[in-house]
Each structure stands twice: as structure tokens, then as C-alpha cells.
Amino acid sequence: MLGLKLLTDPRWANIAESNLEEILTDHAWCEQKAAANVMYLIVNNSEHLDLIQKLAEIAIEEMQHFEQVLAIISQRGYTLGRERKDDYVGQLMKFAKKDGSRNTSFIDRLLFSAMIEARSCERFRVLYQNIADKDLAKFYYDLMVSEATHYTTFLGFARKYTIDVDVDKRWAEWLEYEGELIQSYGKSEAIHG
């Protein structure tokens, strides 16, 4: 369903599980950044009422995920470390079109968002299916479902609001780029790492 070109090696879950404090800290900051990205879309596209209403729901949900991860960190006696740089997301951002029409930039930001949600969904599936901790496995199952919904929402809005972008063609380009990019990741205790 996600169309990703390269799936995560299930052994990545072992890397993640070997340092839960690190993966949970990284995950918390990913949720905060996801909420900030959604707020960026709201602020810059407020003329689309249905978009901002749905994205407001997603922003709240992303911050609820942040709170949930914080609760897990606290319950386990861990410390939320400093914000982590997400090189994967930085590389995706470089691929996003920032020139051209306002609509082109808007659509590419929606596709950028869909791409991150698709990969996060896939990574949460790997965690859900492969970690021994049953409580965390259930948590990641729930997040997998949520990320899948976010992915389809962003893609749907890109298709709805395009003026000058062939969304299916551009999405195929995103998938190809991400498929090449992700080959360098999957070796660290980071959601996208």
C-alpha cells in the first residue's frame, strides 16, 4: 500500500530495542517535528478550510503521540535527551521543490509530509512485529495505523489541491528518491536512522 521501494530489514528492530532510551528520545522529537511541519502547512495554506481543519486534528494527534512517548520514557525511568537532528528528513527536504509556483511548493510539501509518514508507518510496523516488549509492540501497532492515515491524508490533499503538478508522477519521483536515500539508513537507534 505504501509503495516504498525498499523495506526496512527486520533486524533494525534489534538495534532499536538494544537502546530503548535512545529510540524513544528520537521518536519523541520526531513527533514534535511532525506537529511543527503540520503547523507550517496550516499557517501557509489557510485559504483551504478543509485542509486546515484536518491538519489541526493531525497536529493535535502528533502532540498526543509526543506526550505518549514522554510518558513511556518517564515510566521506564529514562531521560528525554536533547532534540536529535534527523538527517533522513533533511535529505528529503533537499529533494522538495521550492522554486516554481506557489502551488508546486505546496504540493511538494504535502508529498514530503506523506513520504515521512509512509516511512514512519513502515518503521513502526517493523517495531510492532519484531520487538520482544509486548507493551511497546502494541504502542507501535497503534502508531502504525495512525501514520498510515496521515500518509493517505497528505497524499489525498496533494491530489485535491494540485493545479500545475502531476501528483502521481511527482509521487513516483519521491518514491524513487526515497528508495535510494533509505539505503544509507536503518543502522542506528533512530526512527529514520
C-alpha positions as MATLAB code, in Angstrom:
seq = 'MLGLKLLTDPRWANIAESNLEEILTDHAWCEQKAAANVMYLIVNNSEHLDLIQKLAEIAIEEMQHFEQVLAIISQRGYTLGRERKDDYVGQLMKFAKKDGSRNTSFIDRLLFSAMIEARSCERFRVLYQNIADKDLAKFYYDLMVSEATHYTTFLGFARKYTIDVDVDKRWAEWLEYEGELIQSYGKSEAIHG';
ca = [
       0.000    0.000    0.000;
       2.754    2.467    0.867;
       4.663    1.948   -2.365;
       8.044    2.150   -0.653;
      10.858    0.839   -2.845;
      12.943   -0.652   -0.038;
      11.597   -2.126    3.169;
      13.465   -1.954    6.452;
      15.457   -5.011    7.416;
      13.630   -6.512   10.427;
      16.968   -6.702   12.251;
      16.758   -2.906   12.634;
      14.253   -3.621   15.435;
      17.060   -5.370   17.344;
      19.210   -2.243   17.030;
      16.319   -0.102   18.247;
      15.484   -2.435   21.120;
      19.115   -2.552   22.255;
      18.877    1.100   23.298;
      15.255    1.947   24.054;
      16.104    5.214   25.779;
      17.721    6.486   22.576;
      14.992    5.275   20.210;
      12.292    6.719   22.458;
      14.048   10.082   22.686;
      14.449   10.162   18.913;
      10.830    9.126   18.488;
       9.559   11.845   20.825;
      11.363   14.522   18.826;
      10.070   13.044   15.554;
       6.518   13.502   16.840;
       7.233   17.106   17.854;
       8.724   17.845   14.421;
       5.748   16.217   12.708;
       3.426   18.547   14.617;
       5.595   21.547   13.669;
       5.510   20.515   10.000;
       1.725   20.299   10.091;
       1.548   23.744   11.690;
       3.756   25.086    8.885;
       1.278   23.721    6.340;
      -1.654   25.280    8.209;
      -0.023   28.706    8.503;
       0.978   28.801    4.848;
      -2.239   27.434    3.328;
      -5.025   28.867    5.453;
      -7.249   29.516    2.427;
      -8.146   25.791    2.348;
     -10.531   25.407    5.264;
     -10.973   21.640    4.953;
      -7.189   21.217    4.854;
      -6.561   23.276    7.972;
      -9.384   21.584    9.885;
      -7.975   18.122    9.147;
      -4.379   19.204    9.708;
      -5.322   20.770   13.054;
      -6.564   17.319   14.096;
      -3.295   15.757   12.922;
      -1.200   18.369   14.761;
      -3.054   17.598   17.979;
      -2.629   13.875   17.382;
       1.117   14.283   16.764;
       1.483   16.176   20.043;
      -0.551   13.478   21.795;
       1.946   10.953   20.411;
       4.737   13.152   21.772;
       3.053   13.070   25.196;
       2.605    9.295   24.982;
       6.279    8.761   24.206;
       7.203   11.101   27.081;
       5.014    9.021   29.412;
       6.792    5.822   28.328;
      10.171    7.496   28.858;
       9.105    8.593   32.349;
       7.555    5.225   33.295;
      10.777    3.447   32.377;
      12.973    5.865   34.310;
      14.630    7.195   31.188;
      15.513   10.796   30.400;
      14.329   12.688   27.357;
      17.553   13.685   25.699;
      18.120   16.730   23.561;
      16.479   17.065   20.183;
      18.140   14.901   17.554;
      18.994   16.045   14.068;
      17.114   13.900   11.558;
      19.457   13.600    8.591;
      16.931   11.486    6.662;
      14.304   14.241    6.865;
      16.945   16.828    5.957;
      17.812   14.884    2.827;
      14.122   14.606    1.910;
      13.724   18.359    2.389;
      16.515   18.967   -0.126;
      14.518   16.988   -2.695;
      11.395   19.111   -2.185;
      10.776   21.699   -4.881;
      10.965   25.211   -3.556;
      11.076   27.036   -6.861;
       8.291   27.332   -9.370;
       4.746   28.241   -8.496;
       3.305   28.539   -5.006;
       1.165   25.523   -5.834;
       4.209   23.452   -6.796;
       5.850   24.197   -3.430;
       2.611   23.476   -1.571;
       2.078   20.137   -3.307;
       5.685   19.098   -2.763;
       5.423   19.944    0.947;
       2.365   17.698    1.148;
       4.270   14.921   -0.668;
       7.287   15.442    1.616;
       4.916   15.015    4.570;
       3.326   11.911    3.043;
       6.779   10.400    2.471;
       7.824   10.851    6.098;
       4.536    9.398    7.326;
       4.858    6.416    4.969;
       8.368    5.595    6.168;
       7.403    6.121    9.812;
       4.431    3.797    9.326;
       6.732    1.167    7.844;
       9.269    1.532   10.658;
       6.543    1.268   13.300;
       5.358   -1.924   11.594;
       8.875   -3.355   11.887;
       8.961   -2.479   15.579;
       5.479   -3.832   16.212;
       6.284   -7.137   14.515;
       9.801   -7.660   15.865;
      10.392   -6.285   19.342;
      10.031   -8.529   22.375;
       8.474   -5.838   24.593;
       4.733   -6.520   24.172;
       3.633   -3.145   25.586;
       5.825   -1.278   23.138;
       4.763   -3.598   20.320;
       1.099   -2.661   20.947;
       2.032    1.021   21.147;
       3.840    0.835   17.806;
       0.955   -1.051   16.218;
      -1.389    1.816   17.152;
       1.065    4.374   15.797;
       1.493    2.384   12.570;
      -2.244    2.685   11.952;
      -2.177    6.406   12.743;
       0.764    7.107   10.417;
      -0.953    5.241    7.589;
      -3.946    7.547    7.978;
      -1.714   10.626    7.967;
       0.085    9.376    4.854;
      -3.158    8.958    2.916;
      -4.437   12.319    4.160;
      -1.395   14.217    2.864;
      -1.455   12.372   -0.451;
      -5.190   12.987   -0.803;
      -4.811   16.721   -0.238;
      -1.963   16.863   -2.759;
      -4.265   15.311   -5.354;
      -7.145   17.593   -4.400;
      -5.258   20.881   -4.472;
      -2.882   20.419   -7.368;
      -3.059   22.993  -10.103;
       0.150   22.531  -12.046;
       1.653   19.311  -10.675;
       1.073   15.776  -11.946;
       0.822   14.364   -8.427;
       1.091   10.708   -9.403;
       4.216   11.379  -11.466;
       5.784   13.502   -8.739;
       4.886   10.927   -6.062;
       6.638    8.261   -8.145;
       9.724   10.528   -8.182;
       9.517   10.868   -4.394;
       9.309    7.099   -4.016;
      12.330    6.569   -6.266;
      14.386    9.196   -4.460;
      13.459    7.849   -1.038;
      14.226    4.292   -2.148;
      17.778    5.350   -2.972;
      18.112    7.502    0.133;
      16.916    4.890    2.621;
      19.702    2.517    1.614;
      22.020    4.607    3.796;
      19.781    4.258    6.850;
      18.491    1.511    9.122;
      21.650    1.075   11.145;
      21.045    3.229   14.223;
      18.671    3.694   17.146;
      16.626    6.327   15.353;
      13.174    6.117   13.821;
      14.544    7.126   10.431;
      18.200    6.272   11.131;
];
